[in-house]
Amino acid sequence: MVGRIKLAGLIAALLVILLPSFTLAQDVNFSVSPAEVKIDNLPPGEAAEFELTIHNKYEAVHFFTLTIFQPPEEERREGRAEFPDDSWISLSSQEIEVSANSEANVTVTVAIPQEQKWAGEDWEIWLGVTPESSDLLAVRLYVRLLVSTSTAHKTRPNPGLVAGVVAGIILLGCGGYYYFRRKAKLE
Amino acid sequence: MKALITSIVAAIILALILALPALGEESESITITMTGVNEISISLDKTQWPLGNVATDMEYMTSPAIEWCTLTVEGNSNVNTFIVGEDAKWVDNPSAYKWTLSNDGTNGENVYGLQFRISGDTSRGYVPVTKIEGEFWPYAGDSSLAPGDTKQFGLKLLTPTYFIGDRQVQTQITISAVAA
């Protein structure tokens, strides 16, 4: 009786894990270039742009998803700190369709806010490219993005200050003019 | 007339003194370097493991055990590779039922364990696959993989001590690579 209960329990517990496959196993094969991008002297308040190329080496069309990933400290290049904010990086597309044996480009923009505290920094962040798949094993390729900001941050002209300086110059000019004219008259 | 010219010249000099530092700041150029002609790529010769029906608290291994799948470094960059797993979700209703992936390869009620082993890796043996990306190869000071290098590996699944039967669950293991 106990044996029957155990067997019944075992049968009830049976389930299917990991989608049974009736399709042929398919190799994972795609590439991303460049593998590493280094941006130097980026002033806070400015943006830099570059392109990533995804090469689909499959015999069929594939969708690729792009993500931004903060690598752990031990995986970062020496002297590189964590990139402060993922939202400073924008991708022209977070999902891209690439035809069989073709390649497609994604534009990446890195924009640093205009604050002096972001000047003179060395950061690292990774951009991940993953083909959409429901298979058990998937591959993701990371592109290392190394960003260094310049020591001087770019200052945008302050309209109030500019107007004040212009007004000051005009007043100074007029004042000087009347001073010299009055002096000349007195003489 | 002389006074007017003197005043204008003085005002222009003052304006230049104020504007020059700002003009100097804008002359710095941004450099974007795409390192070499590098392309990153790895391939796997197997992506599916059709297990079929499984029982509670049982261990399942790929066959061959540790030479089941071959990872090959393509492209022209040396790479470091990582592995990460996830919870196994019910295919019919992923938000309603799942097996949680344990963080040490062990199992429990509705908790399953997953481990990998690389052929030739005698020091680590089976290593748990967790939800946090961990080192696949290299580890502990070994050298990274060069283009053309291969690594064979296998998987081991430990099913939960209890789970709801007749439900098809699905999971995914991601192997990732970054330029070394």
Interface residues (C-beta under 8 A of the other chain):
Chain A: L10 I11 A12 A13 L14 L15 V16 I17 L18 L19 P20 S21 T23 A25 Q26 D27 V28 N29 F30 S31 V32 S33 P34 A35 E36 V37 K38 I39 D40 N41 L42 P43 E46 A48 F50 H55 K57 P71 P72 E75 W126 G128 T130 S133 S134 D135 L136 L137 A138 V139 R140 L141 Y142 V143 R144 S150 A152 K154 T155 P157 V165 I169 I170 L172 G173 C174 G175 G176 Y177 Y179 F180 R181 K183 A184
Chain B: K2 A3 L4 T6 S7 I8 A10 A11 L14 A15 L18 A22 E25 E26 E28 S29 I30 T31 I32 T33 M34 T35 G36 V37 N38 E39 I40 S41 I42 S43 L44 D45 K46 T47 Q48 W49 P50 L51 G52 N53 V54 A55 T56 C69 E74 G75 S77 N80 A88 V91 E133 L157 T159 Y162 F163 I164 G165 D166 R167 Q168 V169 Q170 T171 Q172 I173 T174 I175 S176 A177 V178 A179
